[in-house]
Amino acid sequence: MKGDELLPLIELLRVGPVAVLTGAGLSAGSGLPTYRGADGEWLHAQPIQHQAFLCSEAVRRRYWARSYAGWQTMGRAEPNAGHRVLAALERGGRVSAVITQNVDGLHHKAGSRAVIELHGAIGRVRCIGCDETFPRAAVQDWLGAANPGFPAARASAAAGAPDGDAHLDEALHGDFVVPACPACGGVLKPDVVFYGDGVPRERVSAAMQVVEQCAALLVVGSSLMVYSGLRFARHAHRTGKPIVAINRGITRADALLSMKIDADCSETLERILTGLHAD
């Protein structure tokens, strides 16, 4: 894309502030895989379902074994240039808030303050019984201590997924030991919204308010195939707000877009920031 083709988006940011909705495509530049390909197809194994996690000890063993392997990538991930540009745009009054579908916490690490984490944060673990929360890094240590014979070499070589999961041989799940909550003995669950569960109403309400008050909605790195993100694009369209997407491949909201930039998220955001500074 030529620099002058970014001018309409740069003008929106000058008028701003805009609301930003981000997805896994933004964090790809931090070494985290995306959920879908350019044509919207799912790239990974079936994700954990909320009710299955609650009801099945075997499912919980599977999840935590895979998460134990996946955390070796997720826990070390750092913000990329795209995250840092959005934080800079917020500091400059160009971005009102970031609504993110990601659970990786990279917006906070980059310095963004007005962040709504729709699907929660993988860096926290919550007890279903007593509601106590624990750092995910601490839980990683508990998992390691409870599974001293777990094949670390095979785990570290496992292919990761965007939510901190990893693809492991099924044979590695069966004997995995999952520690109980140290406060009450209850079931530990990552503080994220699993498939089949709903985004908490207060988060949806806060994000809708951000969209209502913005000058435009900027979608970055999301195909919007999941309704939890698509609803905000539809709401922006209903209220007459321009919608711009920076995303590789199709989005479910293509028909609603005022502008589509099919390019790398971070590179495009850096060029936009440079254009704003050049004015």
C-alpha positions as a Python dict, from the first residue, in 0.01 Angstrom:
ca = {
    (1, 'M'): (0, 0, 0),
    (2, 'K'): (127, 346, -94),
    (3, 'G'): (168, 606, 177),
    (4, 'D'): (-101, 836, 35),
    (5, 'E'): (-356, 552, 53),
    (6, 'L'): (-328, 570, 432),
    (7, 'L'): (-429, 937, 435),
    (8, 'P'): (-803, 874, 500),
    (9, 'L'): (-716, 678, 816),
    (10, 'I'): (-461, 937, 921),
    (11, 'E'): (-730, 1205, 881),
    (12, 'L'): (-969, 1003, 1100),
    (13, 'L'): (-702, 985, 1369),
    (14, 'R'): (-641, 1359, 1344),
    (15, 'V'): (-1013, 1421, 1405),
    (16, 'G'): (-1028, 1134, 1662),
    (17, 'P'): (-1018, 994, 1906),
    (18, 'V'): (-1095, 654, 1758),
    (19, 'A'): (-1174, 328, 1934),
    (20, 'V'): (-956, 30, 1845),
    (21, 'L'): (-1062, -335, 1835),
    (22, 'T'): (-770, -579, 1818),
    (23, 'G'): (-733, -950, 1750),
    (24, 'A'): (-471, -1221, 1723),
    (25, 'G'): (-330, -1080, 1399),
    (26, 'L'): (-174, -793, 1593),
    (27, 'S'): (11, -1026, 1831),
    (28, 'A'): (146, -1235, 1543),
    (29, 'G'): (437, -991, 1533),
    (30, 'S'): (521, -1095, 1889),
    (31, 'G'): (562, -1458, 1788),
    (32, 'L'): (214, -1571, 1887),
    (33, 'P'): (15, -1771, 1629),
    (34, 'T'): (-317, -1653, 1487),
    (35, 'Y'): (-644, -1842, 1512),
    (36, 'R'): (-738, -1823, 1144),
    (37, 'G'): (-585, -1804, 798),
    (38, 'A'): (-637, -1531, 539),
    (39, 'D'): (-965, -1683, 421),
    (40, 'G'): (-1102, -1718, 773),
    (41, 'E'): (-1043, -2091, 821),
    (42, 'W'): (-965, -2222, 1170),
    (43, 'L'): (-599, -2327, 1201),
    (44, 'H'): (-592, -2519, 1528),
    (45, 'A'): (-744, -2811, 1715),
    (46, 'Q'): (-1089, -2774, 1870),
    (47, 'P'): (-1058, -2525, 2158),
    (48, 'I'): (-1157, -2611, 2514),
    (49, 'Q'): (-1528, -2573, 2579),
    (50, 'H'): (-1643, -2399, 2898),
    (51, 'Q'): (-1884, -2667, 3021),
    (52, 'A'): (-1643, -2949, 2938),
    (53, 'F'): (-1372, -2782, 3149),
    (54, 'L'): (-1610, -2741, 3443),
    (55, 'C'): (-1751, -3093, 3429),
    (56, 'S'): (-1458, -3315, 3329),
    (57, 'E'): (-1138, -3378, 3522),
    (58, 'A'): (-990, -3534, 3207),
    (59, 'V'): (-1057, -3216, 3010),
    (60, 'R'): (-892, -3009, 3283),
    (61, 'R'): (-585, -3235, 3273),
    (62, 'R'): (-572, -3193, 2896),
    (63, 'Y'): (-602, -2817, 2920),
    (64, 'W'): (-340, -2768, 3190),
    (65, 'A'): (-90, -3007, 3028),
    (66, 'R'): (-117, -2814, 2701),
    (67, 'S'): (-114, -2479, 2882),
    (68, 'Y'): (197, -2584, 3075),
    (69, 'A'): (372, -2635, 2742),
    (70, 'G'): (223, -2325, 2579),
    (71, 'W'): (315, -2090, 2862),
    (72, 'Q'): (681, -2126, 2769),
    (73, 'T'): (599, -1911, 2463),
    (74, 'M'): (311, -1703, 2592),
    (75, 'G'): (480, -1604, 2918),
    (76, 'R'): (787, -1468, 2736),
    (77, 'A'): (600, -1277, 2463),
    (78, 'E'): (676, -905, 2438),
    (79, 'P'): (479, -623, 2272),
    (80, 'N'): (564, -551, 1910),
    (81, 'A'): (573, -221, 1725),
    (82, 'G'): (197, -230, 1664),
    (83, 'H'): (119, -251, 2035),
    (84, 'R'): (361, 32, 2105),
    (85, 'V'): (211, 254, 1833),
    (86, 'L'): (-139, 211, 1978),
    (87, 'A'): (-7, 303, 2323),
    (88, 'A'): (158, 613, 2174),
    (89, 'L'): (-164, 709, 1994),
    (90, 'E'): (-354, 680, 2321),
    (91, 'R'): (-101, 904, 2497),
    (92, 'G'): (-141, 1155, 2214),
    (93, 'G'): (-521, 1158, 2246),
    (94, 'R'): (-575, 986, 1909),
    (95, 'V'): (-708, 658, 2056),
    (96, 'S'): (-976, 662, 2326),
    (97, 'A'): (-951, 294, 2424),
    (98, 'V'): (-845, -49, 2301),
    (99, 'I'): (-1102, -327, 2303),
    (100, 'T'): (-906, -649, 2262),
    (101, 'Q'): (-1009, -1005, 2189),
    (102, 'N'): (-659, -1116, 2287),
    (103, 'V'): (-577, -1263, 2627),
    (104, 'D'): (-199, -1214, 2607),
    (105, 'G'): (-178, -889, 2806),
    (106, 'L'): (54, -728, 2552),
    (107, 'H'): (-140, -401, 2531),
    (108, 'H'): (-81, -342, 2901),
    (109, 'K'): (287, -435, 2864),
    (110, 'A'): (318, -182, 2581),
    (111, 'G'): (181, 96, 2800),
    (112, 'S'): (-183, 123, 2692),
    (113, 'R'): (-401, 219, 2987),
    (114, 'A'): (-757, 222, 2854),
    (115, 'V'): (-783, -148, 2767),
    (116, 'I'): (-1094, -366, 2778),
    (117, 'E'): (-992, -733, 2771),
    (118, 'L'): (-1308, -891, 2633),
    (119, 'H'): (-1193, -1249, 2685),
    (120, 'G'): (-994, -1196, 3004),
    (121, 'A'): (-622, -1238, 3069),
    (122, 'I'): (-420, -1558, 3043),
    (123, 'G'): (-174, -1412, 3295),
    (124, 'R'): (-428, -1464, 3575),
    (125, 'V'): (-575, -1784, 3718),
    (126, 'R'): (-897, -1782, 3917),
    (127, 'C'): (-1039, -2040, 4157),
    (128, 'I'): (-1392, -2141, 4064),
    (129, 'G'): (-1464, -2217, 4431),
    (130, 'C'): (-1345, -1914, 4627),
    (131, 'D'): (-1276, -1664, 4344),
    (132, 'E'): (-917, -1609, 4461),
    (133, 'T'): (-679, -1510, 4180),
    (134, 'F'): (-317, -1613, 4128),
    (135, 'P'): (-44, -1509, 3880),
    (136, 'R'): (-18, -1755, 3592),
    (137, 'A'): (361, -1764, 3639),
    (138, 'A'): (313, -1895, 3993),
    (139, 'V'): (73, -2162, 3871),
    (140, 'Q'): (336, -2266, 3616),
    (141, 'D'): (571, -2340, 3905),
    (142, 'W'): (300, -2541, 4082),
    (143, 'L'): (236, -2742, 3767),
    (144, 'G'): (607, -2813, 3728),
    (145, 'A'): (641, -2925, 4090),
    (146, 'A'): (337, -3153, 4059),
    (147, 'N'): (468, -3311, 3735),
    (148, 'P'): (844, -3359, 3780),
    (149, 'G'): (853, -3635, 3518),
    (150, 'F'): (672, -3439, 3250),
    (151, 'P'): (879, -3449, 2928),
    (152, 'A'): (991, -3087, 2919),
    (153, 'A'): (1181, -3128, 2592),
    (154, 'R'): (871, -3245, 2407),
    (155, 'A'): (661, -2979, 2574),
    (156, 'S'): (896, -2697, 2473),
    (157, 'A'): (888, -2820, 2112),
    (158, 'A'): (508, -2819, 2100),
    (159, 'A'): (341, -2587, 1851),
    (160, 'G'): (154, -2310, 2027),
    (161, 'A'): (-187, -2150, 1988),
    (162, 'P'): (-293, -1785, 2041),
    (163, 'D'): (-455, -1849, 2381),
    (164, 'G'): (-146, -2004, 2541),
    (165, 'D'): (-253, -2358, 2455),
    (166, 'A'): (-17, -2594, 2274),
    (167, 'H'): (-51, -2905, 2060),
    (168, 'L'): (65, -3207, 2259),
    (169, 'D'): (55, -3581, 2203),
    (170, 'E'): (-265, -3714, 2362),
    (171, 'A'): (-58, -3969, 2553),
    (172, 'L'): (94, -3687, 2760),
    (173, 'H'): (-239, -3572, 2908),
    (174, 'G'): (-358, -3878, 3096),
    (175, 'D'): (-125, -3870, 3397),
    (176, 'F'): (-85, -3494, 3423),
    (177, 'V'): (-146, -3372, 3779),
    (178, 'V'): (-339, -3048, 3822),
    (179, 'P'): (-290, -2874, 4159),
    (180, 'A'): (-595, -2757, 4351),
    (181, 'C'): (-648, -2401, 4475),
    (182, 'P'): (-410, -2349, 4771),
    (183, 'A'): (-670, -2130, 4942),
    (184, 'C'): (-972, -2363, 4936),
    (185, 'G'): (-888, -2679, 4741),
    (186, 'G'): (-1113, -2576, 4455),
    (187, 'V'): (-1072, -2598, 4076),
    (188, 'L'): (-828, -2357, 3913),
    (189, 'K'): (-927, -2203, 3578),
    (190, 'P'): (-744, -1947, 3365),
    (191, 'D'): (-918, -1611, 3396),
    (192, 'V'): (-1034, -1620, 3034),
    (193, 'V'): (-1361, -1673, 2853),
    (194, 'F'): (-1365, -2024, 2707),
    (195, 'Y'): (-1575, -2115, 2404),
    (196, 'G'): (-1935, -2169, 2506),
    (197, 'D'): (-1913, -1911, 2783),
    (198, 'G'): (-2022, -1549, 2751),
    (199, 'V'): (-1826, -1227, 2778),
    (200, 'P'): (-1927, -1061, 3109),
    (201, 'R'): (-2201, -803, 3057),
    (202, 'E'): (-2007, -522, 3221),
    (203, 'R'): (-1722, -565, 2969),
    (204, 'V'): (-1963, -563, 2675),
    (205, 'S'): (-2139, -255, 2814),
    (206, 'A'): (-1810, -70, 2866),
    (207, 'A'): (-1694, -155, 2513),
    (208, 'M'): (-2026, -47, 2361),
    (209, 'Q'): (-1994, 286, 2541),
    (210, 'V'): (-1643, 331, 2398),
    (211, 'V'): (-1778, 267, 2047),
    (212, 'E'): (-2067, 509, 2097),
    (213, 'Q'): (-1833, 788, 2205),
    (214, 'C'): (-1564, 742, 1939),
    (215, 'A'): (-1525, 924, 1609),
    (216, 'A'): (-1449, 597, 1426),
    (217, 'L'): (-1371, 230, 1490),
    (218, 'L'): (-1034, 88, 1385),
    (219, 'V'): (-1014, -293, 1367),
    (220, 'V'): (-657, -428, 1386),
    (221, 'G'): (-567, -791, 1324),
    (222, 'S'): (-911, -947, 1358),
    (223, 'S'): (-1121, -1137, 1107),
    (224, 'L'): (-1425, -1065, 1329),
    (225, 'M'): (-1545, -1421, 1269),
    (226, 'V'): (-1647, -1448, 1635),
    (227, 'Y'): (-1957, -1255, 1741),
    (228, 'S'): (-1789, -1117, 2056),
    (229, 'G'): (-1590, -882, 1830),
    (230, 'L'): (-1827, -852, 1534),
    (231, 'R'): (-2099, -698, 1750),
    (232, 'F'): (-1892, -381, 1799),
    (233, 'A'): (-1841, -335, 1425),
    (234, 'R'): (-2214, -375, 1373),
    (235, 'H'): (-2286, -126, 1652),
    (236, 'A'): (-2046, 127, 1501),
    (237, 'H'): (-2217, 83, 1163),
    (238, 'R'): (-2563, 132, 1314),
    (239, 'T'): (-2451, 455, 1478),
    (240, 'G'): (-2298, 588, 1157),
    (241, 'K'): (-1933, 561, 1262),
    (242, 'P'): (-1668, 494, 996),
    (243, 'I'): (-1504, 152, 1032),
    (244, 'V'): (-1152, 84, 908),
    (245, 'A'): (-982, -257, 922),
    (246, 'I'): (-611, -340, 906),
    (247, 'N'): (-610, -716, 858),
    (248, 'R'): (-461, -985, 637),
    (249, 'G'): (-744, -1151, 446),
    (250, 'I'): (-1118, -1132, 480),
    (251, 'T'): (-1321, -1014, 776),
    (252, 'R'): (-1681, -1095, 859),
    (253, 'A'): (-1754, -721, 850),
    (254, 'D'): (-1610, -646, 505),
    (255, 'A'): (-1947, -517, 382),
    (256, 'L'): (-1957, -262, 667),
    (257, 'L'): (-1607, -121, 622),
    (258, 'S'): (-1534, 232, 509),
    (259, 'M'): (-1177, 128, 432),
    (260, 'K'): (-982, -198, 426),
    (261, 'I'): (-602, -224, 454),
    (262, 'D'): (-485, -577, 369),
    (263, 'A'): (-133, -549, 510),
    (264, 'D'): (83, -625, 810),
    (265, 'C'): (-64, -467, 1123),
    (266, 'S'): (254, -341, 1286),
    (267, 'E'): (412, -205, 968),
    (268, 'T'): (92, -22, 878),
    (269, 'L'): (52, 128, 1225),
    (270, 'E'): (412, 248, 1220),
    (271, 'R'): (354, 420, 886),
    (272, 'I'): (39, 583, 1020),
    (273, 'L'): (225, 716, 1325),
    (274, 'T'): (498, 851, 1098),
    (275, 'G'): (233, 1022, 885),
    (276, 'L'): (78, 1185, 1189),
    (277, 'H'): (417, 1313, 1309),
    (278, 'A'): (498, 1445, 963),
    (279, 'D'): (194, 1672, 963),
}
